[in-house]
Amino acid sequence: MIVAKGDGSAASGASFAAVLRARRMRAGLTQRELAWRAGVGVRTLRELERARVGRPQLGTVELLADALGLVGQVRASFIAMVRPAGPLA
């Protein structure tokens, strides 16, 4: 089982999908509720949680972070999960 730590960072080997689902569940939201709050489609959220999106769009992840009420280092860790490593070309 993959678990998100309390500080918002992922446990070793955790995927963005698992962390997103854990955060949504911790917030007590359904997929539909989180999608509505974030302004994204339910299908988009479902695909993100099932890890069927190879590289989530940064804007979508930021919308989800806002909708989940993530701030500070927790937000930064959540968003960093989808940012490419290293300098941009």
Protein Blocks (a to p, Z undefined) as FASTA:
>chain_A
ZZddfkopacehiafklmmmmmmmmnopafklmmmmnopafklmmmmmnopafbacfklm
mmmmmmnopahjllmmmmmmmpcedjdZZ
